[in-house]
Amino acid sequence: MKPEHWIERFAEGAGVQSPSAEDVEAILDLAGTAAHASERTAAPVACWIGARSGRPLDELAEIAARVGGGD
């Protein structure tokens, strides 16, 4: 199954609107920032935290960039 179709069906099942292509790109960028700054595990968890926060994706990207340098 193509990812776009899976995402659409998952969003439907979850009762939310499927993300736009621009949102998918921003989500992947956020996941990439988290994974490269830490470990691969950080990517899905960062996206989950971002979704729970309700903050816009551009704001989450800024937060992730700030966190990325700190150990």
N, C-alpha and C positions, 0 to 999 in steps of 0.2 A: 504494500500500500504506500502510495506517495505521501510524504510528510504533510503536505498541505491538506490532503484529504483526511488523514488521521487527526490532525489538529482541529479541523472543522468538526469532525464527528465527536471528538473529545469535548470541545467547547459546547456543542449541542447537548451532550450527555450531562455536562456540568451545569447547564442552564445559563450559560453566558455567551456573549457574542464572540465569534472567532476574531483573533487579532488581525489587524491590517498587515499588509506586507511590510510597511514601515515599522510597525510595532514588533513584528517578528525579527526584523534586522536589529532593532534596538535591544530586544531581549537576548539575542545571540551575542551581541556586543557585550552586554552586561555579564553574561555567563562566561564569555571569553576572558574578560578582565579578571573575574574571580578565579577562574581556573589557572590563569597564568601567574597570578599574584600568590597563589597558595597551592592547592591541589585540585584535581578534577572534581573531587567531592564538593568543593566550595561552590561550583557553578549552579547546580540545581538548588542547593540550599539558599544561595543568595537570591535566586529568582523567587523562591517560595517566600523568603523574608520580604522581598520587594513587593510581592503581591499582597501580603498581609498588611504591609504598611500603607498601601493605597496611594503612595507617592507616584508622581509622574516618572516615566522611564528616563527622561533627561536628568532629572534630579538624582535618581538612583545611580545613573552612570557617574555623576560627579562624586557621589559618596563613595562608590566603589573605587574610583581613581584615587581618592584621598586615602582610603584604607589600604590600597595596594602597596604603598611604600612602607607601611608600619609593621614592624615585627616586635 
